[in-house]
Amino acid sequence: MSVLLLAEVTDGELALDATAKAVTAARAMGDVTVLAAGGSAAAAGEAAAKIDGVSKVLVAEDASLGHRMAESTAALITSLAGDYSHIVAPATTDAKNVMPRVAALLDVMVISDITAVVDGDTFERPIYAGNAMQTVKSSDATKVITVRTSTFDAAGEGGSAPVDTVAAAADPGLSSWVEDKVAASDRPELTSAGVVVSGGRGVGSEEDFKIIEALADKLGAAVGASRAAVDSGYAPNDWQVGQTGKVVAPDLYVAIGISGAIQHLAGMKDSKVIVAINKDEEAPIFQVADFGLVADLFDAVPALTEKLD
């Protein structure tokens, strides 16, 4: 069996953590070819060639592939699909836009967010906000799959796969880029950070959310938020952790003022160590926390931040 893995490429650079973890999953399905596509992707292709377990790298550069244009990327993948039994990507925002389009064009199902590979046809994935695991066996000639990278270790570096150039497919012309609005931050990227500090509805306001950010900065951590905090306008959408946000599995997850609804737990319960601070001792978050502090966050968090000085 052969696997075509769509690399995660951002502004011409390879998102190494997400791609290397997807490579680990893909290797269990067959021989791995990585596709690096974008307006600029040569550097990403060279970086992907160094990942252990990658047999070959394809680089496609074209203006139509830039700016995360899903339609043109899906057209490229389907033009290459005939040579592969599996088409795989990390379950990132970009891939969640691209892969369902690929599956529709190939008239197959998409198997999303797999957490384990049983064999080349059979995969495990979470359902019901992670409260149950589903085993899926597909008889499709081509399997289209996204990988929940938080459950796989990253493949190492040291490979030297050959790199070939491929032409972009004809642009379907279904969409066009207007502009990007990107929030700049010096903090680690949320889904790959080793430490995450998240705030919930209990923080109370956007202004008070600064105490969450202050603690995160002391720890060199990424900042997360519950859906309730995001919906209330305390934090931006790209900080949301949970079933309808981002899935994280850092070494340390600090949940502050978060009750622990199942939708939030689905996005962080695989964290190695979970610390919860909440004044409600009955909050569900304490059921999954390794360490819990029943306290007013407005007393505890500034005190903790001060101690870290």
Solvent accessible surface area in square Angstrom, and as a share of the most:
residue,aa,sasa,rsa
1,M,137,0.61
2,S,33,0.21
3,V,0,0.00
4,L,1,0.01
5,L,0,0.00
6,L,17,0.08
7,A,7,0.05
8,E,21,0.10
9,V,22,0.13
10,T,49,0.29
11,D,135,0.70
12,G,10,0.10
13,E,109,0.49
14,L,23,0.12
15,A,34,0.26
16,L,68,0.34
17,D,54,0.28
18,A,17,0.13
19,T,0,0.00
20,A,3,0.02
21,K,41,0.17
22,A,0,0.00
23,V,0,0.00
24,T,45,0.26
25,A,1,0.00
26,A,0,0.00
27,R,122,0.45
28,A,61,0.47
29,M,2,0.01
30,G,24,0.23
31,D,82,0.43
32,V,1,0.01
33,T,10,0.06
34,V,0,0.00
35,L,0,0.00
36,A,0,0.00
37,A,15,0.11
38,G,6,0.06
39,G,40,0.38
40,S,67,0.43
41,A,0,0.00
42,A,52,0.40
43,A,54,0.42
44,A,0,0.00
45,G,0,0.00
46,E,96,0.43
47,A,35,0.27
48,A,0,0.00
49,A,7,0.06
50,K,112,0.48
51,I,0,0.00
52,D,51,0.27
53,G,37,0.36
54,V,14,0.08
55,S,48,0.31
56,K,74,0.31
57,V,0,0.00
58,L,11,0.06
59,V,7,0.04
60,A,0,0.00
61,E,82,0.37
62,D,58,0.30
63,A,93,0.72
64,S,24,0.16
65,L,7,0.04
66,G,9,0.09
67,H,90,0.40
68,R,122,0.45
69,M,32,0.14
70,A,4,0.03
71,E,32,0.14
72,S,6,0.04
73,T,13,0.07
74,A,1,0.01
75,A,21,0.16
76,L,0,0.00
77,I,1,0.00
78,T,33,0.19
79,S,73,0.47
80,L,33,0.16
81,A,5,0.04
82,G,81,0.78
83,D,112,0.58
84,Y,32,0.12
85,S,27,0.18
86,H,1,0.00
87,I,1,0.00
88,V,0,0.00
89,A,0,0.00
90,P,1,0.01
91,A,23,0.18
92,T,31,0.18
93,T,108,0.63
94,D,29,0.15
95,A,2,0.01
96,K,101,0.43
97,N,65,0.33
98,V,9,0.05
99,M,0,0.00
100,P,61,0.39
101,R,92,0.34
102,V,0,0.00
103,A,4,0.03
104,A,77,0.60
105,L,112,0.56
106,L,51,0.25
107,D,131,0.68
108,V,30,0.17
109,M,94,0.42
110,V,51,0.29
111,I,3,0.01
112,S,35,0.23
113,D,25,0.13
114,I,0,0.00
115,T,23,0.13
116,A,31,0.24
117,V,29,0.17
118,V,86,0.49
119,D,70,0.36
120,G,7,0.07
121,D,50,0.26
122,T,12,0.07
123,F,0,0.00
124,E,59,0.27
125,R,52,0.19
126,P,15,0.09
127,I,43,0.22
128,Y,165,0.63
129,A,13,0.10
130,G,14,0.14
131,N,96,0.49
132,A,38,0.29
133,M,105,0.47
134,Q,69,0.31
135,T,87,0.51
136,V,20,0.12
137,K,156,0.66
138,S,5,0.03
139,S,117,0.76
140,D,37,0.19
141,A,96,0.74
142,T,21,0.12
143,K,18,0.08
144,V,0,0.00
145,I,0,0.00
146,T,4,0.02
147,V,0,0.00
148,R,40,0.14
149,T,31,0.18
150,S,26,0.17
151,T,54,0.32
152,F,29,0.12
153,D,119,0.62
154,A,51,0.40
155,A,13,0.10
156,G,40,0.38
157,E,109,0.49
158,G,66,0.63
159,G,23,0.22
160,S,109,0.70
161,A,13,0.10
162,P,82,0.52
163,V,53,0.30
164,D,60,0.31
165,T,115,0.67
166,V,33,0.19
167,A,89,0.69
168,A,29,0.22
169,A,29,0.23
170,A,93,0.72
171,D,83,0.43
172,P,58,0.36
173,G,58,0.56
174,L,135,0.67
175,S,50,0.32
176,S,91,0.59
177,W,118,0.41
178,V,125,0.72
179,E,104,0.47
180,D,76,0.40
181,K,176,0.75
182,V,125,0.72
183,A,84,0.65
184,A,104,0.81
185,S,77,0.50
186,D,155,0.80
187,R,66,0.24
188,P,59,0.37
189,E,93,0.42
190,L,12,0.06
191,T,64,0.37
192,S,57,0.37
193,A,10,0.08
194,G,37,0.35
195,V,35,0.20
196,V,0,0.00
197,V,0,0.00
198,S,0,0.00
199,G,0,0.00
200,G,0,0.00
201,R,152,0.55
202,G,40,0.39
203,V,0,0.00
204,G,41,0.39
205,S,35,0.23
206,E,118,0.53
207,E,113,0.51
208,D,52,0.27
209,F,1,0.01
210,K,116,0.49
211,I,41,0.21
212,I,0,0.00
213,E,40,0.18
214,A,45,0.35
215,L,0,0.00
216,A,0,0.00
217,D,83,0.43
218,K,100,0.42
219,L,58,0.29
220,G,52,0.50
221,A,1,0.01
222,A,2,0.01
223,V,6,0.04
224,G,0,0.00
225,A,0,0.00
226,S,10,0.06
227,R,131,0.48
228,A,26,0.20
229,A,0,0.00
230,V,12,0.07
231,D,102,0.53
232,S,52,0.33
233,G,44,0.42
234,Y,36,0.14
235,A,9,0.07
236,P,65,0.41
237,N,122,0.62
238,D,68,0.35
239,W,52,0.18
240,Q,17,0.07
241,V,1,0.01
242,G,3,0.03
243,Q,97,0.43
244,T,91,0.53
245,G,23,0.22
246,K,55,0.23
247,V,33,0.19
248,V,2,0.01
249,A,22,0.17
250,P,5,0.03
251,D,90,0.46
252,L,46,0.23
253,Y,0,0.00
254,V,6,0.04
255,A,1,0.01
256,I,0,0.00
257,G,7,0.07
258,I,5,0.03
259,S,63,0.41
260,G,2,0.02
261,A,52,0.40
262,I,92,0.47
263,Q,89,0.40
264,H,9,0.04
265,L,24,0.12
266,A,9,0.07
267,G,1,0.01
268,M,1,0.00
269,K,82,0.35
270,D,70,0.37
271,S,10,0.06
272,K,127,0.54
273,V,54,0.31
274,I,5,0.02
275,V,35,0.20
276,A,0,0.00
277,I,4,0.02
278,N,16,0.08
279,K,156,0.66
280,D,71,0.37
281,E,118,0.53
282,E,135,0.61
283,A,3,0.03
284,P,57,0.36
285,I,1,0.00
286,F,45,0.19
287,Q,154,0.68
288,V,50,0.29
289,A,22,0.17
290,D,83,0.43
291,F,132,0.55
292,G,50,0.48
293,L,83,0.42
294,V,80,0.46
295,A,28,0.22
296,D,59,0.31
297,L,13,0.07
298,F,86,0.36
299,D,103,0.53
300,A,16,0.12
301,V,0,0.00
302,P,58,0.37
303,A,52,0.40
304,L,72,0.36
305,T,17,0.10
306,E,125,0.56
307,K,172,0.73
308,L,77,0.38
309,D,123,0.64
